[in-house]
Amino acid sequence: MHDKILELAASLAGAEDGEQPLLEELCRAAAAEWTARLPEGVPPESCGSAFVCAAAFSAAAGFAAGRENLASFSAGDVAVKIRSGTESAAALQDAAERLMAPFVPPKDLFLKGVPG
């Protein structure tokens, strides 16, 4: 499973050879985080491809967050806008959350008892 997560994350992140060790660790951390969020007794394999994709998206999000990207530039009549690493990271993490929504409770869900 780790190899597939790494393969997908590398494709998403556009990691170069020298960046592979970092991406590998991010993949391990992402898989561990998603595994910890699963309900007790639910193995990652029961989520099918959603788990692998979500872990890859989360790892790529971590990788993108560490990169500084050019927001925009222009040369003559041509203007180019590029997403920042933070924006890319947020979009990737949102996609991961949507993929895993059927399997894990929302990360920001807090329930409070109501006296009654």
PDB file as gemmi writes it, atoms N, CA and C in Angstrom:
CRYST1    1.000    1.000    1.000  90.00  90.00  90.00 P 1                      
ATOM      1  N   MET A   1       0.833  -1.185   0.000  1.00  0.00           N  
ATOM      2  CA  MET A   1       0.000   0.000   0.000  1.00  0.00           C  
ATOM      3  C   MET A   1       0.885   1.258   0.000  1.00  0.00           C  
ATOM      4  N   HIS A   2       1.980   1.214   0.770  1.00  0.00           N  
ATOM      5  CA  HIS A   2       2.867   2.373   0.854  1.00  0.00           C  
ATOM      6  C   HIS A   2       3.422   2.752  -0.516  1.00  0.00           C  
ATOM      7  N   ASP A   3       3.798   1.753  -1.303  1.00  0.00           N  
ATOM      8  CA  ASP A   3       4.375   2.042  -2.624  1.00  0.00           C  
ATOM      9  C   ASP A   3       3.383   2.750  -3.530  1.00  0.00           C  
ATOM     10  N   LYS A   4       2.115   2.343  -3.468  1.00  0.00           N  
ATOM     11  CA  LYS A   4       1.082   2.975  -4.299  1.00  0.00           C  
ATOM     12  C   LYS A   4       0.831   4.417  -3.831  1.00  0.00           C  
ATOM     13  N   ILE A   5       0.792   4.623  -2.522  1.00  0.00           N  
ATOM     14  CA  ILE A   5       0.618   5.974  -1.977  1.00  0.00           C  
ATOM     15  C   ILE A   5       1.773   6.866  -2.442  1.00  0.00           C  
ATOM     16  N   LEU A   6       2.991   6.354  -2.333  1.00  0.00           N  
ATOM     17  CA  LEU A   6       4.173   7.116  -2.737  1.00  0.00           C  
ATOM     18  C   LEU A   6       4.143   7.427  -4.228  1.00  0.00           C  
ATOM     19  N   GLU A   7       3.770   6.460  -5.033  1.00  0.00           N  
ATOM     20  CA  GLU A   7       3.702   6.670  -6.477  1.00  0.00           C  
ATOM     21  C   GLU A   7       2.706   7.783  -6.829  1.00  0.00           C  
ATOM     22  N   LEU A   8       1.524   7.733  -6.221  1.00  0.00           N  
ATOM     23  CA  LEU A   8       0.511   8.757  -6.485  1.00  0.00           C  
ATOM     24  C   LEU A   8       0.945  10.124  -5.958  1.00  0.00           C  
ATOM     25  N   ALA A   9       1.492  10.148  -4.750  1.00  0.00           N  
ATOM     26  CA  ALA A   9       1.935  11.418  -4.154  1.00  0.00           C  
ATOM     27  C   ALA A   9       3.038  12.052  -4.984  1.00  0.00           C  
ATOM     28  N   ALA A  10       3.970  11.254  -5.476  1.00  0.00           N  
ATOM     29  CA  ALA A  10       5.062  11.778  -6.300  1.00  0.00           C  
ATOM     30  C   ALA A  10       4.512  12.389  -7.578  1.00  0.00           C  
ATOM     31  N   SER A  11       3.512  11.751  -8.149  1.00  0.00           N  
ATOM     32  CA  SER A  11       2.887  12.276  -9.358  1.00  0.00           C  
ATOM     33  C   SER A  11       2.177  13.603  -9.077  1.00  0.00           C  
ATOM     34  N   LEU A  12       1.459  13.661  -7.971  1.00  0.00           N  
ATOM     35  CA  LEU A  12       0.737  14.886  -7.601  1.00  0.00           C  
ATOM     36  C   LEU A  12       1.687  16.027  -7.243  1.00  0.00           C  
ATOM     37  N   ALA A  13       2.743  15.693  -6.517  1.00  0.00           N  
ATOM     38  CA  ALA A  13       3.640  16.717  -5.974  1.00  0.00           C  
ATOM     39  C   ALA A  13       4.700  17.174  -6.964  1.00  0.00           C  
ATOM     40  N   GLY A  14       4.977  16.375  -7.978  1.00  0.00           N  
ATOM     41  CA  GLY A  14       6.049  16.727  -8.904  1.00  0.00           C  
ATOM     42  C   GLY A  14       7.398  16.723  -8.214  1.00  0.00           C  
ATOM     43  N   ALA A  15       7.579  15.780  -7.298  1.00  0.00           N  
ATOM     44  CA  ALA A  15       8.822  15.712  -6.525  1.00  0.00           C  
ATOM     45  C   ALA A  15       9.986  15.288  -7.404  1.00  0.00           C  
ATOM     46  N   GLU A  16      11.127  15.922  -7.184  1.00  0.00           N  
ATOM     47  CA  GLU A  16      12.350  15.553  -7.891  1.00  0.00           C  
ATOM     48  C   GLU A  16      13.066  14.464  -7.093  1.00  0.00           C  
ATOM     49  N   ASP A  17      14.062  13.844  -7.707  1.00  0.00           N  
ATOM     50  CA  ASP A  17      14.754  12.717  -7.069  1.00  0.00           C  
ATOM     51  C   ASP A  17      15.281  13.052  -5.674  1.00  0.00           C  
ATOM     52  N   GLY A  18      15.859  14.204  -5.493  1.00  0.00           N  
ATOM     53  CA  GLY A  18      16.414  14.584  -4.202  1.00  0.00           C  
ATOM     54  C   GLY A  18      15.357  14.829  -3.139  1.00  0.00           C  
ATOM     55  N   GLU A  19      14.105  14.944  -3.553  1.00  0.00           N  
ATOM     56  CA  GLU A  19      13.016  15.209  -2.616  1.00  0.00           C  
ATOM     57  C   GLU A  19      12.266  13.940  -2.217  1.00  0.00           C  
ATOM     58  N   GLN A  20      12.634  12.809  -2.788  1.00  0.00           N  
ATOM     59  CA  GLN A  20      11.950  11.547  -2.519  1.00  0.00           C  
ATOM     60  C   GLN A  20      11.962  11.150  -1.042  1.00  0.00           C  
ATOM     61  N   PRO A  21      13.081  11.280  -0.319  1.00  0.00           N  
ATOM     62  CA  PRO A  21      13.057  10.887   1.099  1.00  0.00           C  
ATOM     63  C   PRO A  21      12.019  11.672   1.908  1.00  0.00           C  
ATOM     64  N   LEU A  22      11.903  12.959   1.646  1.00  0.00           N  
ATOM     65  CA  LEU A  22      10.900  13.770   2.337  1.00  0.00           C  
ATOM     66  C   LEU A  22       9.507  13.286   1.982  1.00  0.00           C  
ATOM     67  N   LEU A  23       9.259  13.060   0.713  1.00  0.00           N  
ATOM     68  CA  LEU A  23       7.935  12.618   0.279  1.00  0.00           C  
ATOM     69  C   LEU A  23       7.593  11.246   0.870  1.00  0.00           C  
ATOM     70  N   GLU A  24       8.572  10.364   0.966  1.00  0.00           N  
ATOM     71  CA  GLU A  24       8.338   9.049   1.575  1.00  0.00           C  
ATOM     72  C   GLU A  24       7.884   9.190   3.028  1.00  0.00           C  
ATOM     73  N   GLU A  25       8.536  10.065   3.764  1.00  0.00           N  
ATOM     74  CA  GLU A  25       8.151  10.275   5.169  1.00  0.00           C  
ATOM     75  C   GLU A  25       6.771  10.914   5.272  1.00  0.00           C  
ATOM     76  N   LEU A  26       6.480  11.843   4.372  1.00  0.00           N  
ATOM     77  CA  LEU A  26       5.154  12.451   4.366  1.00  0.00           C  
ATOM     78  C   LEU A  26       4.075  11.419   4.055  1.00  0.00           C  
ATOM     79  N   CYS A  27       4.380  10.475   3.187  1.00  0.00           N  
ATOM     80  CA  CYS A  27       3.434   9.399   2.872  1.00  0.00           C  
ATOM     81  C   CYS A  27       3.186   8.515   4.086  1.00  0.00           C  
ATOM     82  N   ARG A  28       4.246   8.171   4.799  1.00  0.00           N  
ATOM     83  CA  ARG A  28       4.094   7.357   6.012  1.00  0.00           C  
ATOM     84  C   ARG A  28       3.246   8.096   7.050  1.00  0.00           C  
ATOM     85  N   ALA A  29       3.534   9.375   7.219  1.00  0.00           N  
ATOM     86  CA  ALA A  29       2.790  10.171   8.201  1.00  0.00           C  
ATOM     87  C   ALA A  29       1.322  10.318   7.803  1.00  0.00           C  
ATOM     88  N   ALA A  30       1.059  10.525   6.527  1.00  0.00           N  
ATOM     89  CA  ALA A  30      -0.320  10.676   6.062  1.00  0.00           C  
ATOM     90  C   ALA A  30      -1.102   9.379   6.252  1.00  0.00           C  
ATOM     91  N   ALA A  31      -0.490   8.260   5.908  1.00  0.00           N  
ATOM     92  CA  ALA A  31      -1.160   6.967   6.088  1.00  0.00           C  
ATOM     93  C   ALA A  31      -1.447   6.712   7.566  1.00  0.00           C  
ATOM     94  N   ALA A  32      -0.491   7.051   8.420  1.00  0.00           N  
ATOM     95  CA  ALA A  32      -0.684   6.865   9.862  1.00  0.00           C  
ATOM     96  C   ALA A  32      -1.802   7.763  10.384  1.00  0.00           C  
ATOM     97  N   GLU A  33      -1.847   8.993   9.912  1.00  0.00           N  
ATOM     98  CA  GLU A  33      -2.890   9.925  10.352  1.00  0.00           C  
ATOM     99  C   GLU A  33      -4.270   9.424   9.932  1.00  0.00           C  
ATOM    100  N   TRP A  34      -4.405   8.986   8.676  1.00  0.00           N  
ATOM    101  CA  TRP A  34      -5.711   8.489   8.219  1.00  0.00           C  
ATOM    102  C   TRP A  34      -6.090   7.199   8.948  1.00  0.00           C  
ATOM    103  N   THR A  35      -5.123   6.343   9.220  1.00  0.00           N  
ATOM    104  CA  THR A  35      -5.407   5.112   9.954  1.00  0.00           C  
ATOM    105  C   THR A  35      -5.913   5.438  11.354  1.00  0.00           C  
ATOM    106  N   ALA A  36      -5.297   6.410  12.002  1.00  0.00           N  
ATOM    107  CA  ALA A  36      -5.700   6.804  13.350  1.00  0.00           C  
ATOM    108  C   ALA A  36      -7.106   7.404  13.381  1.00  0.00           C  
ATOM    109  N   ARG A  37      -7.518   8.012  12.293  1.00  0.00           N  
ATOM    110  CA  ARG A  37      -8.852   8.628  12.249  1.00  0.00           C  
ATOM    111  C   ARG A  37      -9.964   7.631  11.944  1.00  0.00           C  
ATOM    112  N   LEU A  38      -9.597   6.443  11.481  1.00  0.00           N  
ATOM    113  CA  LEU A  38     -10.616   5.424  11.210  1.00  0.00           C  
ATOM    114  C   LEU A  38     -11.225   4.941  12.518  1.00  0.00           C  
ATOM    115  N   PRO A  39     -12.511   4.584  12.500  1.00  0.00           N  
ATOM    116  CA  PRO A  39     -13.108   4.022  13.718  1.00  0.00           C  
ATOM    117  C   PRO A  39     -12.378   2.751  14.137  1.00  0.00           C  
ATOM    118  N   GLU A  40     -12.407   2.469  15.413  1.00  0.00           N  
ATOM    119  CA  GLU A  40     -11.722   1.290  15.946  1.00  0.00           C  
ATOM    120  C   GLU A  40     -12.206   0.036  15.222  1.00  0.00           C  
ATOM    121  N   GLY A  41     -11.249  -0.791  14.824  1.00  0.00           N  
ATOM    122  CA  GLY A  41     -11.570  -2.048  14.162  1.00  0.00           C  
ATOM    123  C   GLY A  41     -11.758  -1.950  12.657  1.00  0.00           C  
ATOM    124  N   VAL A  42     -11.667  -0.745  12.102  1.00  0.00           N  
ATOM    125  CA  VAL A  42     -11.813  -0.567  10.654  1.00  0.00           C  
ATOM    126  C   VAL A  42     -10.419  -0.451  10.039  1.00  0.00           C  
ATOM    127  N   PRO A  43     -10.008  -1.432   9.251  1.00  0.00           N  
ATOM    128  CA  PRO A  43      -8.677  -1.374   8.638  1.00  0.00           C  
ATOM    129  C   PRO A  43      -8.677  -0.480   7.401  1.00  0.00           C  
ATOM    130  N   PRO A  44      -7.544   0.103   7.062  1.00  0.00           N  
ATOM    131  CA  PRO A  44      -7.460   0.967   5.875  1.00  0.00           C  
ATOM    132  C   PRO A  44      -7.916   0.266   4.594  1.00  0.00           C  
ATOM    133  N   GLU A  45      -7.665  -1.022   4.492  1.00  0.00           N  
ATOM    134  CA  GLU A  45      -8.034  -1.766   3.291  1.00  0.00           C  
ATOM    135  C   GLU A  45      -9.536  -1.752   3.038  1.00  0.00           C  
ATOM    136  N   SER A  46     -10.340  -1.582   4.090  1.00  0.00           N  
ATOM    137  CA  SER A  46     -11.794  -1.576   3.921  1.00  0.00           C  
ATOM    138  C   SER A  46     -12.289  -0.305   3.231  1.00  0.00           C  
ATOM    139  N   CYS A  47     -11.427   0.684   3.120  1.00  0.00           N  
ATOM    140  CA  CYS A  47     -11.796   1.949   2.466  1.00  0.00           C  
ATOM    141  C   CYS A  47     -11.532   1.901   0.963  1.00  0.00           C  
ATOM    142  N   GLY A  48     -10.949   0.819   0.496  1.00  0.00           N  
ATOM    143  CA  GLY A  48     -10.646   0.690  -0.923  1.00  0.00           C  
ATOM    144  C   GLY A  48      -9.629   1.729  -1.377  1.00  0.00           C  
ATOM    145  N   SER A  49      -9.806   2.194  -2.601  1.00  0.00           N  
ATOM    146  CA  SER A  49      -8.846   3.151  -3.165  1.00  0.00           C  
ATOM    147  C   SER A  49      -8.944   4.527  -2.514  1.00  0.00           C  
ATOM    148  N   ALA A  50     -10.027   4.797  -1.790  1.00  0.00           N  
ATOM    149  CA  ALA A  50     -10.172   6.105  -1.135  1.00  0.00           C  
ATOM    150  C   ALA A  50      -9.036   6.342  -0.144  1.00  0.00           C  
ATOM    151  N   PHE A  51      -8.638   5.302   0.596  1.00  0.00           N  
ATOM    152  CA  PHE A  51      -7.565   5.457   1.579  1.00  0.00           C  
ATOM    153  C   PHE A  51      -6.250   5.791   0.894  1.00  0.00           C  
ATOM    154  N   VAL A  52      -5.909   5.048  -0.136  1.00  0.00           N  
ATOM    155  CA  VAL A  52      -4.647   5.264  -0.854  1.00  0.00           C  
ATOM    156  C   VAL A  52      -4.614   6.663  -1.454  1.00  0.00           C  
ATOM    157  N   CYS A  53      -5.707   7.058  -2.094  1.00  0.00           N  
ATOM    158  CA  CYS A  53      -5.762   8.390  -2.716  1.00  0.00           C  
ATOM    159  C   CYS A  53      -5.713   9.492  -1.667  1.00  0.00           C  
ATOM    160  N   ALA A  54      -6.463   9.327  -0.576  1.00  0.00           N  
ATOM    161  CA  ALA A  54      -6.473  10.351   0.475  1.00  0.00           C  
ATOM    162  C   ALA A  54      -5.094  10.501   1.110  1.00  0.00           C  
ATOM    163  N   ALA A  55      -4.417   9.388   1.356  1.00  0.00           N  
ATOM    164  CA  ALA A  55      -3.072   9.460   1.937  1.00  0.00           C  
ATOM    165  C   ALA A  55      -2.111  10.139   0.961  1.00  0.00           C  
ATOM    166  N   ALA A  56      -2.238   9.826  -0.325  1.00  0.00           N  
ATOM    167  CA  ALA A  56      -1.382  10.472  -1.332  1.00  0.00           C  
ATOM    168  C   ALA A  56      -1.673  11.967  -1.406  1.00  0.00           C  
ATOM    169  N   PHE A  57      -2.950  12.338  -1.387  1.00  0.00           N  
ATOM    170  CA  PHE A  57      -3.321  13.752  -1.424  1.00  0.00           C  
ATOM    171  C   PHE A  57      -2.785  14.475  -0.196  1.00  0.00           C  
ATOM    172  N   SER A  58      -2.910  13.861   0.976  1.00  0.00           N  
ATOM    173  CA  SER A  58      -2.422  14.495   2.205  1.00  0.00           C  
ATOM    174  C   SER A  58      -0.907  14.656   2.181  1.00  0.00           C  
ATOM    175  N   ALA A  59      -0.206  13.638   1.707  1.00  0.00           N  
ATOM    176  CA  ALA A  59       1.258  13.729   1.614  1.00  0.00           C  
ATOM    177  C   ALA A  59       1.658  14.810   0.619  1.00  0.00           C  
ATOM    178  N   ALA A  60       0.977  14.868  -0.521  1.00  0.00           N  
ATOM    179  CA  ALA A  60       1.271  15.904  -1.517  1.00  0.00           C  
ATOM    180  C   ALA A  60       0.941  17.291  -0.965  1.00  0.00           C  
ATOM    181  N   ALA A  61      -0.090  17.373  -0.127  1.00  0.00           N  
ATOM    182  CA  ALA A  61      -0.445  18.650   0.501  1.00  0.00           C  
ATOM    183  C   ALA A  61       0.678  19.116   1.423  1.00  0.00           C  
ATOM    184  N   GLY A  62       1.212  18.197   2.211  1.00  0.00           N  
ATOM    185  CA  GLY A  62       2.333  18.532   3.085  1.00  0.00           C  
ATOM    186  C   GLY A  62       3.549  18.971   2.296  1.00  0.00           C  
ATOM    187  N   PHE A  63       3.777  18.305   1.204  1.00  0.00           N  
ATOM    188  CA  PHE A  63       4.905  18.641   0.334  1.00  0.00           C  
ATOM    189  C   PHE A  63       4.707  20.029  -0.279  1.00  0.00           C  
ATOM    190  N   ALA A  64       3.498  20.296  -0.775  1.00  0.00           N  
ATOM    191  CA  ALA A  64       3.201  21.595  -1.401  1.00  0.00           C  
ATOM    192  C   ALA A  64       3.289  22.731  -0.396  1.00  0.00           C  
ATOM    193  N   ALA A  65       2.879  22.467   0.839  1.00  0.00           N  
ATOM    194  CA  ALA A  65       2.906  23.512   1.863  1.00  0.00           C  
ATOM    195  C   ALA A  65       4.323  23.975   2.153  1.00  0.00           C  
ATOM    196  N   GLY A  66       5.279  23.100   1.937  1.00  0.00           N  
ATOM    197  CA  GLY A  66       6.675  23.452   2.188  1.00  0.00           C  
ATOM    198  C   GLY A  66       7.356  24.155   1.030  1.00  0.00           C  
ATOM    199  N   ARG A  67       6.668  24.276  -0.059  1.00  0.00           N  
ATOM    200  CA  ARG A  67       7.252  24.926  -1.242  1.00  0.00           C  
ATOM    201  C   ARG A  67       6.744  26.354  -1.368  1.00  0.00           C  
ATOM    202  N   GLU A  68       7.624  27.211  -1.757  1.00  0.00           N  
ATOM    203  CA  GLU A  68       7.241  28.579  -2.053  1.00  0.00           C  
ATOM    204  C   GLU A  68       7.051  28.692  -3.561  1.00  0.00           C  
ATOM    205  N   ASN A  69       5.887  29.117  -3.975  1.00  0.00           N  
ATOM    206  CA  ASN A  69       5.622  29.287  -5.404  1.00  0.00           C  
ATOM    207  C   ASN A  69       5.424  30.756  -5.728  1.00  0.00           C  
ATOM    208  N   LEU A  70       5.695  31.096  -6.944  1.00  0.00           N  
ATOM    209  CA  LEU A  70       5.485  32.434  -7.441  1.00  0.00           C  
ATOM    210  C   LEU A  70       3.993  32.642  -7.604  1.00  0.00           C  
ATOM    211  N   ALA A  71       3.443  33.697  -7.033  1.00  0.00           N  
ATOM    212  CA  ALA A  71       2.010  33.933  -7.119  1.00  0.00           C  
ATOM    213  C   ALA A  71       1.606  34.407  -8.512  1.00  0.00           C  
ATOM    214  N   SER A  72       2.357  35.317  -9.080  1.00  0.00           N  
ATOM    215  CA  SER A  72       2.051  35.788 -10.427  1.00  0.00           C  
ATOM    216  C   SER A  72       3.233  36.575 -10.965  1.00  0.00           C  
ATOM    217  N   PHE A  73       3.291  36.658 -12.282  1.00  0.00           N  
ATOM    218  CA  PHE A  73       4.288  37.502 -12.913  1.00  0.00           C  
ATOM    219  C   PHE A  73       3.795  37.874 -14.294  1.00  0.00           C  
ATOM    220  N   SER A  74       4.382  38.902 -14.846  1.00  0.00           N  
ATOM    221  CA  SER A  74       4.016  39.291 -16.206  1.00  0.00           C  
ATOM    222  C   SER A  74       5.273  39.677 -16.966  1.00  0.00           C  
ATOM    223  N   ALA A  75       5.203  39.450 -18.253  1.00  0.00           N  
ATOM    224  CA  ALA A  75       6.293  39.819 -19.145  1.00  0.00           C  
ATOM    225  C   ALA A  75       5.654  40.357 -20.416  1.00  0.00           C  
ATOM    226  N   GLY A  76       5.730  41.640 -20.573  1.00  0.00           N  
ATOM    227  CA  GLY A  76       5.072  42.249 -21.733  1.00  0.00           C  
ATOM    228  C   GLY A  76       3.566  42.103 -21.630  1.00  0.00           C  
ATOM    229  N   ASP A  77       2.958  41.518 -22.649  1.00  0.00           N  
ATOM    230  CA  ASP A  77       1.508  41.343 -22.679  1.00  0.00           C  
ATOM    231  C   ASP A  77       1.039  40.038 -22.044  1.00  0.00           C  
ATOM    232  N   VAL A  78       1.964  39.244 -21.538  1.00  0.00           N  
ATOM    233  CA  VAL A  78       1.614  37.938 -20.991  1.00  0.00           C  
ATOM    234  C   VAL A  78       1.658  37.992 -19.462  1.00  0.00           C  
ATOM    235  N   ALA A  79       0.587  37.526 -18.818  1.00  0.00           N  
ATOM    236  CA  ALA A  79       0.528  37.443 -17.364  1.00  0.00           C  
ATOM    237  C   ALA A  79       0.242  36.003 -16.960  1.00  0.00           C  
ATOM    238  N   VAL A  80       0.934  35.530 -15.946  1.00  0.00           N  
ATOM    239  CA  VAL A  80       0.766  34.153 -15.482  1.00  0.00           C  
ATOM    240  C   VAL A  80       0.466  34.182 -13.987  1.00  0.00           C  
ATOM    241  N   LYS A  81      -0.547  33.429 -13.577  1.00  0.00           N  
ATOM    242  CA  LYS A  81      -0.860  33.285 -12.156  1.00  0.00           C  
ATOM    243  C   LYS A  81      -0.676  31.824 -11.784  1.00  0.00           C  
ATOM    244  N   ILE A  82       0.010  31.617 -10.683  1.00  0.00           N  
ATOM    245  CA  ILE A  82       0.286  30.265 -10.210  1.00  0.00           C  
ATOM    246  C   ILE A  82      -0.210  30.170  -8.774  1.00  0.00           C  
ATOM    247  N   ARG A  83      -0.830  29.058  -8.433  1.00  0.00           N  
ATOM    248  CA  ARG A  83      -1.261  28.854  -7.055  1.00  0.00           C  
ATOM    249  C   ARG A  83      -0.060  28.805  -6.135  1.00  0.00           C  
ATOM    250  N   SER A  84      -0.217  29.354  -4.972  1.00  0.00           N  
ATOM    251  CA  SER A  84       0.857  29.250  -3.985  1.00  0.00           C  
ATOM    252  C   SER A  84       0.857  27.850  -3.397  1.00  0.00           C  
ATOM    253  N   GLY A  85       1.936  27.486  -2.747  1.00  0.00           N  
ATOM    254  CA  GLY A  85       2.021  26.184  -2.110  1.00  0.00           C  
ATOM    255  C   GLY A  85       0.922  25.989  -1.085  1.00  0.00           C  
ATOM    256  N   THR A  86       0.579  27.050  -0.368  1.00  0.00           N  
ATOM    257  CA  THR A  86      -0.458  26.963   0.652  1.00  0.00           C  
ATOM    258  C   THR A  86      -1.820  26.688   0.031  1.00  0.00           C  
ATOM    259  N   GLU A  87      -2.128  27.376  -1.076  1.00  0.00           N  
ATOM    260  CA  GLU A  87      -3.411  27.156  -1.745  1.00  0.00           C  
ATOM    261  C   GLU A  87      -3.497  25.745  -2.304  1.00  0.00           C  
ATOM    262  N   SER A  88      -2.428  25.269  -2.914  1.00  0.00           N  
ATOM    263  CA  SER A  88      -2.403  23.909  -3.446  1.00  0.00           C  
ATOM    264  C   SER A  88      -2.560  22.895  -2.325  1.00  0.00           C  
ATOM    265  N   ALA A  89      -1.884  23.124  -1.219  1.00  0.00           N  
ATOM    266  CA  ALA A  89      -1.959  22.215  -0.077  1.00  0.00           C  
ATOM    267  C   ALA A  89      -3.387  22.139   0.455  1.00  0.00           C  
ATOM    268  N   ALA A  90      -4.039  23.273   0.579  1.00  0.00           N  
ATOM    269  CA  ALA A  90      -5.413  23.297   1.088  1.00  0.00           C  
ATOM    270  C   ALA A  90      -6.361  22.557   0.150  1.00  0.00           C  
ATOM    271  N   ALA A  91      -6.196  22.748  -1.148  1.00  0.00           N  
ATOM    272  CA  ALA A  91      -7.055  22.063  -2.124  1.00  0.00           C  
ATOM    273  C   ALA A  91      -6.841  20.550  -2.065  1.00  0.00           C  
ATOM    274  N   LEU A  92      -5.596  20.117  -1.951  1.00  0.00           N  
ATOM    275  CA  LEU A  92      -5.307  18.688  -1.863  1.00  0.00           C  
ATOM    276  C   LEU A  92      -5.863  18.083  -0.575  1.00  0.00           C  
ATOM    277  N   GLN A  93      -5.705  18.782   0.538  1.00  0.00           N  
ATOM    278  CA  GLN A  93      -6.211  18.259   1.805  1.00  0.00           C  
ATOM    279  C   GLN A  93      -7.734  18.216   1.804  1.00  0.00           C  
ATOM    280  N   ASP A  94      -8.380  19.208   1.208  1.00  0.00           N  
ATOM    281  CA  ASP A  94      -9.842  19.187   1.092  1.00  0.00           C  
ATOM    282  C   ASP A  94     -10.302  17.983   0.280  1.00  0.00           C  
ATOM    283  N   ALA A  95      -9.595  17.689  -0.794  1.00  0.00           N  
ATOM    284  CA  ALA A  95      -9.938  16.526  -1.615  1.00  0.00           C  
ATOM    285  C   ALA A  95      -9.779  15.238  -0.809  1.00  0.00           C  
ATOM    286  N   ALA A  96      -8.725  15.145  -0.018  1.00  0.00           N  
ATOM    287  CA  ALA A  96      -8.509  13.964   0.826  1.00  0.00           C  
ATOM    288  C   ALA A  96      -9.650  13.806   1.829  1.00  0.00           C  
ATOM    289  N   GLU A  97     -10.054  14.898   2.447  1.00  0.00           N  
ATOM    290  CA  GLU A  97     -11.155  14.855   3.417  1.00  0.00           C  
ATOM    291  C   GLU A  97     -12.445  14.379   2.758  1.00  0.00           C  
ATOM    292  N   ARG A  98     -12.720  14.851   1.553  1.00  0.00           N  
ATOM    293  CA  ARG A  98     -13.934  14.426   0.843  1.00  0.00           C  
ATOM    294  C   ARG A  98     -13.879  12.933   0.503  1.00  0.00           C  
ATOM    295  N   LEU A  99     -12.713  12.448   0.101  1.00  0.00           N  
ATOM    296  CA  LEU A  99     -12.568  11.027  -0.223  1.00  0.00           C  
ATOM    297  C   LEU A  99     -12.849  10.138   0.991  1.00  0.00           C  
ATOM    298  N   MET A 100     -12.387  10.576   2.131  1.00  0.00           N  
ATOM    299  CA  MET A 100     -12.512   9.746   3.336  1.00  0.00           C  
ATOM    300  C   MET A 100     -13.773  10.041   4.152  1.00  0.00           C  
ATOM    301  N   ALA A 101     -14.589  10.977   3.711  1.00  0.00           N  
ATOM    302  CA  ALA A 101     -15.789  11.359   4.457  1.00  0.00           C  
ATOM    303  C   ALA A 101     -16.696  10.170   4.811  1.00  0.00           C  
ATOM    304  N   PRO A 102     -16.861   9.195   3.925  1.00  0.00           N  
ATOM    305  CA  PRO A 102     -17.724   8.065   4.303  1.00  0.00           C  
ATOM    306  C   PRO A 102     -17.125   7.154   5.386  1.00  0.00           C  
ATOM    307  N   PHE A 103     -15.841   7.289   5.651  1.00  0.00           N  
ATOM    308  CA  PHE A 103     -15.160   6.352   6.547  1.00  0.00           C  
ATOM    309  C   PHE A 103     -14.732   6.940   7.881  1.00  0.00           C  
ATOM    310  N   VAL A 104     -14.544   8.251   7.958  1.00  0.00           N  
ATOM    311  CA  VAL A 104     -14.055   8.878   9.187  1.00  0.00           C  
ATOM    312  C   VAL A 104     -14.950  10.046   9.571  1.00  0.00           C  
ATOM    313  N   PRO A 105     -15.023  10.338  10.870  1.00  0.00           N  
ATOM    314  CA  PRO A 105     -15.760  11.537  11.270  1.00  0.00           C  
ATOM    315  C   PRO A 105     -15.000  12.785  10.807  1.00  0.00           C  
ATOM    316  N   PRO A 106     -15.711  13.881  10.564  1.00  0.00           N  
ATOM    317  CA  PRO A 106     -15.015  15.116  10.162  1.00  0.00           C  
ATOM    318  C   PRO A 106     -13.977  15.522  11.207  1.00  0.00           C  
ATOM    319  N   LYS A 107     -12.877  16.069  10.723  1.00  0.00           N  
ATOM    320  CA  LYS A 107     -11.775  16.450  11.602  1.00  0.00           C  
ATOM    321  C   LYS A 107     -12.180  17.537  12.596  1.00  0.00           C  
ATOM    322  N   ASP A 108     -13.096  18.390  12.186  1.00  0.00           N  
ATOM    323  CA  ASP A 108     -13.476  19.525  13.038  1.00  0.00           C  
ATOM    324  C   ASP A 108     -14.832  19.326  13.710  1.00  0.00           C  
ATOM    325  N   LEU A 109     -15.304  18.096  13.842  1.00  0.00           N  
ATOM    326  CA  LEU A 109     -16.587  17.817  14.484  1.00  0.00           C  
ATOM    327  C   LEU A 109     -16.393  17.646  15.976  1.00  0.00           C  
ATOM    328  N   PHE A 110     -17.074  18.468  16.737  1.00  0.00           N  
ATOM    329  CA  PHE A 110     -17.034  18.366  18.189  1.00  0.00           C  
ATOM    330  C   PHE A 110     -18.463  18.312  18.696  1.00  0.00           C  
ATOM    331  N   LEU A 111     -18.772  17.299  19.472  1.00  0.00           N  
ATOM    332  CA  LEU A 111     -20.114  17.158  20.035  1.00  0.00           C  
ATOM    333  C   LEU A 111     -20.066  17.476  21.513  1.00  0.00           C  
ATOM    334  N   LYS A 112     -21.077  18.196  21.948  1.00  0.00           N  
ATOM    335  CA  LYS A 112     -21.139  18.580  23.346  1.00  0.00           C  
ATOM    336  C   LYS A 112     -22.489  18.160  23.892  1.00  0.00           C  
ATOM    337  N   GLY A 113     -22.474  17.530  25.041  1.00  0.00           N  
ATOM    338  CA  GLY A 113     -23.729  17.092  25.644  1.00  0.00           C  
ATOM    339  C   GLY A 113     -24.585  18.274  26.070  1.00  0.00           C  
ATOM    340  N   VAL A 114     -25.878  18.102  25.919  1.00  0.00           N  
ATOM    341  CA  VAL A 114     -26.815  19.154  26.305  1.00  0.00           C  
ATOM    342  C   VAL A 114     -27.573  18.652  27.529  1.00  0.00           C  
ATOM    343  N   PRO A 115     -27.480  19.373  28.652  1.00  0.00           N  
ATOM    344  CA  PRO A 115     -28.212  18.921  29.845  1.00  0.00           C  
ATOM    345  C   PRO A 115     -29.714  18.956  29.568  1.00  0.00           C  
ATOM    346  N   GLY A 116     -30.385  17.955  30.073  1.00  0.00           N  
ATOM    347  CA  GLY A 116     -31.783  18.014  29.736  1.00  0.00           C  
ATOM    348  C   GLY A 116     -32.641  17.238  30.565  1.00  0.00           C  
TER     349      GLY A 116                                                      
END                                                                             
